[in-house]
Amino acid sequence: MSTAMASHGHQHLQLEMASQAELESRDNNRENGGSFLGGWIHQPNGTKMAVSVNKKEEEEKGVKQPGGWKSMPYIIGNEACEKLATIGLLSNIVVYLTSKFNMPNVEASFVINVWSGTTNMSPLLGAFLSDSYIGRYWTIALGCIASLIGMILLTLTAIFPSFRPPPCNNIGKELCVGASLGQKALLYSSFAMMTIGAGGIRPCSIAFGADQFDYTSENGKRSIQSFFNWYYFSFTVAVMISLTIIVYIQDSISWSWGMGIPSALMFFSVICFFLGKRLYVLVSPEGSSFTSFAQVIVCAIKKRHLRLPSEQSQAEDFYDPPIKGDLKSRMVLTDQFMFLNKAALKTEQDLNSDGSVVDPWRLCSLQQVEELKSVIRIAPIWLSGINIHVCLAQLNTFSVLQALTMDRHLGEKFQVPAGSFGIFTMLVVTLFLPFYDRVMVPFTRRISKDGNGITLLQRIGVGLCISILSMALAAVFETKRRNVALNHGFMDKPKAVIPMSAFFLVPQYSVAGLAEAFSAIGLIEFLYSQFPENMRSVAGALFFLSIGMGSYVSSFLVGIVHKNTGGRHGKNWLGQNLNKARLDYFYWLLAGLAVINLLYFLFCAQWYRYKAVFPNETKTTIENTIRNSKKVTTSVKE
């Protein structure tokens, strides 16, 4: 080791062991929120610095004293009300745009997909602000307020007739008047505010809930798993209520009430979140991970001429300092993307006499290198997850338009709203998750001898296979629906209800729900577990980004297909009149693309290596540090 590194090594702090009596006294003091002199740190200049533990101080740091289950009613209550509000508006928005804003089917589908795509991309910016600057609490708070404003603006378009175009003449659709510039501005402003709100809420809600528990303890880990169960349960219940009660109010009572109720629920969501502030754990932002990634790339390029050591175990060749901040684990050095390892190679010019880095754009830590590697490894798998959302996007647009042309009656009087058929997707997810957790996982554990049963990549792959079946079923039943319409003379009657039950659409919704339960939820767990510890908000944002990219790809495909089909000798696949169109061909196209995506995923899954970590010994609790101080001191001397 160089002289500078030897000097840096002797600056490792030594802890003087506290007596057992003092430890017991410390435990008693912590029960009462008091302080305890846990030990002393010998500094390089010969002085001693007292180390104390204070319960209130730990709570302010937001790491040692988690909020626990006392904070959960406020967090889950906020999430449930927010989902009731947003999904209550979004699930039926295609009907609102086509019936109240007089938009053609293709235009409404395009607007919804672009808005949905932008909304699901905005969490990436929210995650960046959260992890780097303002923290999860304020990101969620600002997002809730923005969503509330957006919902109020959209509700105004339903309450006041002057804020939307006049109703179409009953004679024909061609006499409809489109929305004015001002009316569109109000509509799109509401969409923009809800997009900003989603950018704050979606990437942080799960991570913020998990922050309330100490994930380094066994009890904390179990609590986090229980929190995820309650989170998804509240989510699916909220979705089902939205797809039934709220959509029914919109279709059968009035759009004013149907949009006013979600806005009121969003108001309660905001109040609920702020009421729990005194109980929350507030984890401080760790700084920009994107800057760290840029530093690794620049350092690796600058040191491209250096040779890597023949044995990676030669730790003295790499810069691997103690981790600062709240991280509790360190990532293991891997042999993938070896070129990036050069960013952590030390030279005599890289370190000051005290061991600090001279230029962070010339030397990075091994932790920084491995964090970038993990993101690079995740990227191809994440890309394969986009296609599932391309398939699911059709359930909110063309499948709803299909249902409008079919018999939706249950009994003689009750008619199921077209936008409510999405409940079958969520119902399958809700019923399947407990079955998966209680039956499938134990069974696959016995078969595979793996502690987790089916692996995360296998779960995603199964979902991608099922998504192919979903689109194939959609194509088959659309062919049947179209044939019934033609056989009964409805070719030129696009608004007529054909003599075929809309419940023929249930299989495609249900199979899509099964695909989502495997693939989409598997992708959430994959991102959360495989991303670097300090980027979990970004992991949540990337999941919603995959939804957004799915919407964008769907919009792109809709535009291409609509423009390039229906020439002189053919039918436009996505024409305004579904009875003349060939929507079934479009579904078969999506099924074919899903097959290609599955093959791509299988290739990436063979190449992927799961993240490996080990405990960050420099960030153990103070009592463990004191009790193991002899071991630490011995290792420093060696």
C-alpha positions in Angstrom: 0.0 0.0 0.0 1.1 3.5 -0.6 2.0 5.9 2.2 -1.2 7.8 1.7 -3.3 4.7 1.9 -1.4 3.5 5.0 -2.1 6.8 6.7 -5.8 6.4 5.7 -5.9 2.9 7.1 -4.7 4.1 10.6 -7.5 6.6 10.6 -10.1 3.8 11.1 -11.8 4.7 14.3 -11.5 2.4 17.3 -14.3 1.9 19.8 -13.6 1.4 23.5 -15.8 -1.4 24.8 -18.6 -0.3 27.2 -19.4 -2.4 30.2 -22.3 -4.7 30.2 -23.9 -2.6 33.0 -23.7 0.4 30.8 -25.3 -1.5 27.9 -28.2 -2.5 30.2 -28.4 1.1 31.4 -28.5 2.2 27.8 -31.4 -0.2 27.1 -33.4 1.2 30.0 -32.7 4.8 29.0 -33.8 4.2 25.4 -37.1 2.8 26.7 -37.7 6.3 28.2 -36.3 8.2 25.3 -33.2 9.3 27.2 -29.5 9.4 26.3 -26.7 6.9 27.0 -23.0 7.2 26.7 -22.5 4.1 24.6 -18.7 4.2 24.2 -15.8 6.4 23.0 -14.2 6.9 19.7 -10.4 7.4 19.7 -9.6 10.0 17.1 -6.3 10.3 15.2 -5.2 13.4 17.2 -5.4 11.4 20.5 -8.6 12.9 21.8 -11.8 10.9 22.7 -15.2 11.7 21.4 -18.3 10.4 23.3 -20.9 8.4 21.4 -24.5 8.6 22.7 -27.7 7.2 21.6 -30.9 9.2 22.0 -34.2 7.9 20.9 -35.5 11.2 19.7 -32.3 11.9 17.7 -32.7 8.5 16.0 -36.3 9.3 15.2 -35.2 12.6 13.6 -32.7 10.7 11.4 -35.6 8.5 10.3 -33.6 5.3 10.4 -33.3 3.7 13.9 -36.8 4.4 15.1 -39.3 3.6 12.3 -42.9 4.8 12.4 -44.1 1.2 12.2 -47.8 0.3 12.0 -49.0 3.4 13.7 -48.3 5.3 10.5 -49.9 2.8 8.2 -53.5 4.0 8.4 -52.5 7.4 7.1 -50.3 6.0 4.3 -52.6 3.2 3.2 -55.6 5.5 3.6 -53.9 8.1 1.4 -53.1 5.5 -1.2 -56.6 4.0 -1.2 -58.4 7.3 -1.6 -55.9 8.5 -4.3 -56.5 5.3 -6.3 -60.2 5.5 -5.8 -60.1 9.0 -7.2 -57.7 8.6 -10.1 -58.9 5.3 -11.4 -62.5 6.4 -11.0 -61.7 9.1 -13.5 -59.4 7.2 -15.8 -61.2 3.9 -16.2 -64.1 5.6 -18.1 -62.4 8.6 -19.6 -62.6 7.2 -23.2 -66.4 7.2 -22.9 -66.3 10.8 -21.6 -64.1 12.1 -24.4 -66.1 10.4 -27.1 -69.6 11.2 -25.7 -69.0 14.6 -24.1 -66.1 16.1 -26.0 -67.2 14.6 -29.3 -63.8 13.1 -30.1 -63.5 10.3 -32.7 -62.5 6.9 -31.4 -59.0 7.0 -32.8 -58.4 10.5 -31.6 -59.7 9.7 -28.1 -57.5 6.5 -28.0 -54.5 8.6 -29.1 -55.1 11.3 -26.5 -55.6 8.8 -23.7 -52.5 6.8 -24.6 -50.3 9.9 -24.9 -51.6 11.2 -21.6 -51.2 7.8 -19.9 -47.7 7.5 -21.3 -46.7 10.9 -20.1 -48.3 10.3 -16.7 -46.4 7.1 -16.3 -43.1 8.6 -17.4 -43.4 11.6 -15.0 -42.5 9.4 -11.9 -38.9 9.2 -13.2 -38.6 12.9 -12.6 -40.4 12.6 -9.3 -38.0 9.8 -8.2 -35.0 11.9 -9.1 -36.2 14.9 -7.1 -37.2 12.6 -4.2 -33.9 10.6 -3.9 -31.7 13.6 -4.7 -33.2 16.7 -3.1 -36.5 17.0 -1.3 -37.2 13.5 0.0 -40.2 11.2 -0.4 -42.6 13.0 2.0 -42.6 16.3 0.3 -42.6 14.7 -3.2 -45.8 12.8 -2.2 -47.3 15.9 -0.6 -46.8 18.1 -3.6 -48.0 15.3 -5.9 -51.3 15.0 -3.9 -52.0 18.7 -4.2 -51.3 18.8 -7.9 -53.6 15.8 -8.5 -56.4 17.4 -6.5 -56.1 20.6 -8.6 -56.2 18.5 -11.9 -59.3 16.6 -10.8 -61.1 19.8 -9.8 -60.4 21.2 -13.3 -61.7 18.1 -15.0 -64.8 18.0 -12.8 -65.5 21.6 -13.9 -65.8 20.5 -17.5 -68.5 18.0 -16.4 -70.4 20.5 -14.2 -70.6 23.5 -16.5 -71.8 22.9 -20.1 -69.9 26.0 -21.4 -66.6 24.2 -20.6 -67.3 21.4 -23.2 -68.7 21.3 -26.7 -72.5 21.1 -27.3 -74.1 17.6 -27.6 -74.1 16.0 -31.1 -77.2 16.2 -33.2 -79.1 13.0 -33.0 -79.3 12.8 -36.8 -75.6 11.9 -37.3 -72.2 12.0 -35.9 -71.0 14.2 -38.8 -73.0 17.1 -37.3 -71.0 17.1 -34.0 -69.1 20.2 -33.1 -65.6 19.7 -31.7 -64.2 21.4 -28.6 -63.0 24.9 -28.8 -59.4 26.0 -28.1 -60.3 27.2 -24.6 -62.3 24.0 -23.8 -59.3 21.9 -24.9 -56.9 24.1 -22.9 -59.0 23.4 -19.8 -59.2 19.7 -20.5 -55.5 19.3 -21.2 -54.6 21.5 -18.2 -56.4 19.1 -15.9 -54.5 16.2 -17.5 -51.2 18.1 -17.0 -51.8 18.7 -13.3 -52.8 15.0 -12.8 -49.6 14.0 -14.6 -47.5 16.2 -12.2 -49.4 14.6 -9.3 -48.7 11.1 -10.5 -45.0 12.0 -10.9 -44.9 12.8 -7.2 -47.1 10.0 -5.8 -46.4 6.9 -7.8 -42.6 6.5 -7.4 -42.6 7.2 -3.7 -45.7 5.7 -2.2 -44.4 2.1 -1.8 -40.9 3.1 -0.8 -42.3 5.6 1.7 -44.4 2.9 3.3 -41.4 0.6 3.5 -39.3 3.4 5.1 -41.5 3.1 8.2 -39.9 -0.2 9.1 -36.4 -1.3 9.9 -35.6 -3.7 7.0 -32.4 -4.8 8.7 -34.3 -6.7 11.4 -36.3 -9.9 10.9 -39.4 -8.3 12.4 -39.0 -5.3 10.1 -38.7 -7.6 7.1 -41.9 -9.4 8.0 -43.6 -6.1 8.5 -42.5 -4.8 5.1 -43.9 -8.0 3.5 -47.2 -7.5 5.3 -47.2 -3.9 4.2 -46.9 -4.9 0.6 -49.8 -7.3 1.0 -52.0 -4.6 2.5 -50.8 -2.1 -0.1 -51.9 -4.3 -3.0 -55.1 -5.3 -1.3 -56.1 -1.7 -0.8 -55.1 -0.9 -4.4 -57.2 -3.7 -5.9 -60.2 -3.0 -3.7 -60.0 0.7 -4.7 -59.8 -0.3 -8.4 -62.8 -2.6 -8.1 -64.9 0.1 -6.3 -63.9 2.6 -9.0 -64.8 0.3 -11.9 -68.2 -0.5 -10.4 -69.7 2.2 -8.3 -68.0 5.3 -9.7 -68.3 4.2 -13.3 -71.9 3.3 -12.8 -72.6 6.8 -11.4 -70.8 8.3 -14.4 -72.8 6.3 -16.9 -76.2 6.1 -15.3 -76.6 9.1 -13.0 -74.4 12.0 -14.2 -70.9 12.9 -15.1 -70.9 15.8 -12.6 -71.4 13.4 -9.7 -69.2 10.8 -11.3 -66.3 13.2 -11.3 -67.1 15.2 -8.2 -67.0 12.1 -6.0 -63.4 11.2 -7.1 -62.3 14.8 -6.5 -63.8 14.7 -3.0 -62.0 11.4 -2.4 -58.7 13.0 -3.5 -59.3 15.8 -1.0 -59.7 13.3 1.8 -56.5 11.6 0.5 -54.5 14.8 0.9 -55.9 15.5 4.4 -55.2 11.9 5.5 -51.6 12.1 4.4 -50.9 15.3 6.2 -52.6 14.2 9.4 -50.0 11.4 9.8 -46.9 13.6 9.5 -45.9 13.5 13.1 -45.7 9.7 12.9 -43.7 9.3 9.7 -40.1 8.3 9.3 -38.5 10.8 7.0 -35.5 9.4 5.3 -33.1 12.1 4.0 -32.3 12.2 0.3 -28.9 10.6 -0.5 -27.9 12.7 -3.5 -28.2 12.2 -7.2 -27.4 8.6 -8.4 -27.4 9.8 -12.0 -24.4 12.1 -11.2 -22.7 9.1 -9.6 -23.3 7.0 -12.8 -21.8 9.8 -15.0 -18.7 9.9 -12.7 -18.2 6.1 -13.1 -18.4 6.3 -16.9 -16.0 9.3 -17.0 -13.5 7.7 -14.6 -13.5 4.4 -16.6 -12.9 6.3 -19.8 -10.1 8.3 -18.2 -8.4 5.2 -16.9 -9.0 3.0 -19.9 -5.2 2.6 -20.4 -4.8 1.0 -16.9 -4.6 -2.8 -16.4 -7.0 -4.5 -14.1 -5.5 -6.7 -11.4 -5.4 -10.4 -12.2 -7.1 -11.3 -9.0 -10.1 -9.2 -7.9 -9.5 -10.2 -4.3 -6.6 -7.7 -4.2 -8.7 -5.1 -2.5 -5.8 -2.7 -2.1 -5.9 -2.0 -5.8 -9.5 -0.6 -5.6 -11.0 2.3 -3.8 -13.6 0.8 -1.4 -14.2 3.3 1.5 -16.9 2.9 4.2 -20.3 3.8 3.0 -21.7 7.1 4.1 -25.4 7.9 4.7 -28.2 5.4 5.6 -27.2 2.4 3.4 -27.2 -0.9 5.2 -25.6 -3.2 2.6 -22.7 -3.2 0.2 -22.8 -4.7 -3.3 -20.4 -7.5 -4.2 -17.8 -6.9 -6.9 -18.8 -8.8 -10.1 -17.0 -9.9 -13.2 -19.6 -8.4 -15.7 -18.8 -5.1 -17.5 -15.1 -5.4 -16.2 -14.3 -2.2 -18.1 -16.2 -0.2 -15.5 -14.0 -1.6 -12.7 -11.2 0.7 -13.9 -13.2 3.6 -12.5 -12.3 2.3 -8.9 -8.6 1.7 -9.6 -6.4 3.8 -7.3 -3.3 5.7 -8.2 -1.1 7.8 -6.1 -2.5 11.0 -7.6 -6.1 10.1 -6.7 -6.1 10.4 -2.9 -5.2 13.1 -0.5 -3.0 12.4 2.6 -6.1 12.0 4.7 -7.5 9.3 2.3 -10.2 11.5 0.7 -10.6 11.6 -3.1 -8.9 14.4 -4.9 -11.3 14.4 -7.9 -14.6 12.4 -7.9 -14.5 12.5 -11.7 -11.3 10.5 -11.7 -11.8 8.0 -8.9 -15.1 6.3 -7.9 -15.8 3.7 -5.2 -16.5 0.0 -5.9 -20.0 0.6 -4.6 -20.6 3.3 -7.2 -19.3 0.9 -9.9 -21.6 -1.9 -8.9 -24.6 0.3 -8.6 -24.2 1.3 -12.2 -23.6 -2.3 -13.3 -26.8 -3.4 -11.6 -28.8 -0.7 -13.5 -27.2 -1.8 -16.8 -28.1 -5.4 -16.1 -31.7 -4.5 -15.2 -32.3 -2.4 -18.3 -32.8 -5.2 -20.9 -35.2 -7.0 -18.5 -37.1 -3.8 -17.9 -37.5 -3.2 -21.7 -39.1 -6.6 -22.1 -41.7 -5.6 -19.5 -43.0 -2.8 -21.7 -44.9 -5.2 -24.0 -47.2 -6.4 -21.3 -48.5 -2.9 -20.9 -49.0 -2.5 -24.6 -51.4 -5.4 -24.4 -53.1 -4.1 -21.2 -53.5 -0.7 -22.8 -56.1 -2.1 -25.2 -58.4 -3.0 -22.3 -58.9 0.7 -21.5 -59.6 1.8 -25.1 -60.7 -0.6 -27.8 -62.1 -3.2 -25.5 -64.3 -0.6 -23.9 -65.5 0.5 -27.4 -66.2 -3.1 -28.2 -68.4 -3.4 -25.0 -70.4 -0.3 -26.1 -71.6 -2.2 -29.2 -72.7 -5.3 -27.2 -75.5 -6.3 -24.9 -74.3 -5.4 -21.4 -77.5 -6.3 -19.4 -77.5 -8.3 -16.2 -81.1 -9.2 -15.8 -83.9 -7.1 -17.4 -83.0 -3.6 -15.9 -79.4 -3.4 -14.9 -76.8 -2.6 -17.5 -73.1 -3.0 -16.8 -71.1 0.2 -17.8 -68.7 -0.5 -20.6 -65.8 0.9 -18.5 -66.6 -1.5 -15.7 -65.4 -4.6 -17.5 -61.9 -3.9 -16.3 -63.0 -5.2 -12.9 -62.5 -8.7 -14.2 -58.8 -8.0 -14.6 -58.5 -6.7 -11.1 -60.7 -9.4 -9.6 -58.4 -12.1 -11.1 -55.4 -10.2 -9.6 -57.0 -10.0 -6.2 -58.0 -13.6 -6.1 -54.8 -15.0 -7.6 -52.3 -13.2 -5.3 -53.3 -15.1 -2.1 -53.4 -18.3 -4.1 -49.9 -17.6 -5.5 -48.5 -16.8 -2.0 -50.2 -19.6 -0.1 -50.3 -22.4 -2.7 -48.0 -21.9 -5.6 -45.0 -20.6 -3.8 -44.9 -23.5 -1.2 -45.5 -26.0 -4.0 -42.7 -24.6 -6.2 -40.4 -24.5 -3.2 -40.8 -28.2 -2.8 -40.2 -28.8 -6.5 -37.3 -26.5 -7.1 -35.7 -26.6 -3.6 -35.5 -22.8 -3.9 -36.4 -20.6 -0.9 -38.5 -18.3 -3.1 -40.1 -21.0 -5.2 -40.5 -19.6 -8.6 -37.8 -17.0 -9.3 -38.6 -13.4 -10.2 -37.5 -13.9 -13.9 -39.6 -17.0 -14.2 -42.6 -15.2 -12.8 -42.2 -12.4 -15.4 -41.7 -14.9 -18.2 -44.9 -16.8 -17.3 -46.8 -13.5 -17.4 -45.4 -12.7 -20.9 -46.6 -16.1 -22.1 -50.1 -15.5 -20.8 -50.2 -12.0 -22.4 -49.9 -13.7 -25.8 -53.0 -15.8 -25.0 -54.8 -12.7 -23.9 -54.4 -11.0 -27.2 -55.2 -14.2 -29.1 -58.5 -14.5 -27.2 -59.2 -10.8 -27.9 -58.7 -11.5 -31.6 -60.9 -14.6 -31.6 -63.8 -12.9 -29.8 -63.6 -9.8 -31.9 -63.9 -11.9 -35.0 -67.0 -13.5 -33.5 -68.5 -10.1 -32.5 -67.9 -8.7 -36.0 -69.5 -11.7 -37.6 -72.6 -11.4 -35.4 -72.9 -7.7 -36.3 -72.6 -8.4 -40.1 -75.0 -11.4 -40.0 -77.7 -9.3 -38.4 -77.3 -6.3 -40.7 -75.4 -3.9 -38.5 -72.7 -3.1 -41.0 -73.7 0.6 -41.3 -75.0 0.9 -37.7 -71.9 1.5 -35.5 -73.9 2.6 -32.5 -76.4 -0.2 -32.6 -76.2 -2.9 -29.9 -75.7 -6.3 -31.5 -77.4 -9.4 -30.1 -74.3 -10.7 -28.4 -73.4 -10.6 -24.7 -70.6 -8.3 -23.7 -69.6 -11.0 -21.2 -67.8 -12.7 -24.1 -65.1 -10.1 -23.4 -64.6 -11.5 -19.9 -62.0 -14.1 -20.9 -59.6 -11.6 -22.5 -59.9 -9.3 -19.4 -59.4 -12.2 -17.0 -56.4 -13.7 -18.8 -54.9 -10.2 -19.0 -55.3 -10.0 -15.2 -53.5 -13.3 -14.8 -50.7 -12.0 -17.0 -50.5 -8.8 -14.9 -50.4 -10.8 -11.7 -47.4 -12.7 -12.9 -45.5 -10.3 -15.1 -46.4 -6.7 -14.0 -46.3 -7.4 -10.2 -43.3 -9.6 -10.7 -41.5 -6.7 -12.4 -42.3 -4.4 -9.5 -40.7 -6.9 -7.1 -37.8 -7.5 -9.5 -37.0 -3.8 -9.7 -37.4 -3.1 -6.0 -35.1 -6.0 -5.0 -32.4 -5.6 -7.8 -32.0 -1.9 -7.9 -29.4 -0.2 -5.6 -30.6 0.4 -2.1 -30.5 4.2 -2.5 -32.5 4.2 -5.8 -35.7 2.5 -4.7 -37.8 5.5 -5.7 -36.3 5.3 -9.1 -37.2 1.6 -9.2 -40.8 2.4 -8.5 -40.6 5.1 -11.2 -39.2 2.7 -13.8 -42.2 0.4 -13.3 -44.6 3.3 -14.1 -42.3 4.3 -16.9 -42.8 0.9 -18.4 -46.5 1.5 -18.3 -46.0 4.9 -19.9 -43.8 3.4 -22.6 -46.4 0.8 -23.2 -49.0 3.5 -23.8 -46.7 5.3 -26.1 -45.9 2.2 -28.1 -49.6 1.5 -28.3 -50.3 5.0 -29.6 -47.5 4.5 -32.1 -49.0 1.2 -33.3 -52.5 2.6 -33.5 -51.3 5.5 -35.6 -49.2 3.3 -38.0 -52.0 0.8 -38.4 -54.7 3.4 -38.9 -52.7 5.2 -41.5 -51.5 2.2 -43.5 -54.6 0.0 -43.6 -57.9 0.4 -45.4 -56.7 1.3 -48.9 -58.9 0.9 -51.9 -59.3 -2.9 -51.6 -59.2 -3.3 -47.8 -60.9 -2.3 -44.6 -59.2 0.1 -42.1 -58.3 -2.1 -39.2 -59.2 0.7 -36.7 -61.9 2.6 -38.5 -64.6 4.6 -36.6 -67.2 1.9 -37.4 -66.0 -1.2 -35.6 -68.4 -3.4 -37.5 -66.5 -2.5 -40.8 -63.1 -2.3 -39.2 -60.8 -5.3 -38.6 -59.9 -4.8 -34.9 -59.2 -8.6 -34.8 -56.2 -8.2 -37.1 -54.8 -5.5 -34.8 -55.1 -8.0 -31.9 -53.3 -10.7 -33.8 -50.5 -8.2 -34.6 -50.2 -7.5 -30.9 -50.1 -11.2 -30.2 -47.3 -11.7 -32.7 -45.3 -8.8 -31.2 -45.7 -10.4 -27.8 -44.2 -13.7 -29.1 -41.1 -11.7 -30.4 -40.9 -10.0 -27.0 -41.0 -13.3 -25.2 -38.1 -14.6 -27.2 -36.1 -11.5 -26.4 -36.9 -11.8 -22.7 -35.7 -15.4 -22.6 -32.4 -14.4 -24.2 -31.9 -11.6 -21.6 -33.0 -13.8 -18.7 -30.2 -16.4 -19.6 -27.6 -13.6 -19.4 -28.9 -11.9 -16.2 -27.1 -12.3 -12.8 -29.0 -11.5 -9.7 -27.6 -8.8 -7.3 -25.5 -10.0 -4.5 -24.9 -7.9 -1.3 -23.3 -8.3 2.1 -24.0 -6.3 5.3 -22.4 -2.9 5.6 -20.5 -3.4 8.8 -19.7 0.3 9.1 -23.4 1.0 9.5 -24.4 -1.4 12.2 -26.3 -0.2 15.2 -24.2 1.4 18.0 -24.7 -1.4 20.4 -23.5 -4.0 17.9 -20.5 -1.7 17.1 -19.6 -1.5 20.7 -20.0 -5.2 21.4 -17.8 -6.0 18.3 -15.2 -3.3 18.9 -12.5 -5.8 19.9 -12.9 -7.5 16.5 -12.9 -4.2 14.7 -9.8 -3.0 16.5 -7.9 -6.2 15.8 -8.7 -6.0 12.1 -7.5 -2.4 11.9 -4.2 -3.3 13.6 -3.7 -6.1 11.1 
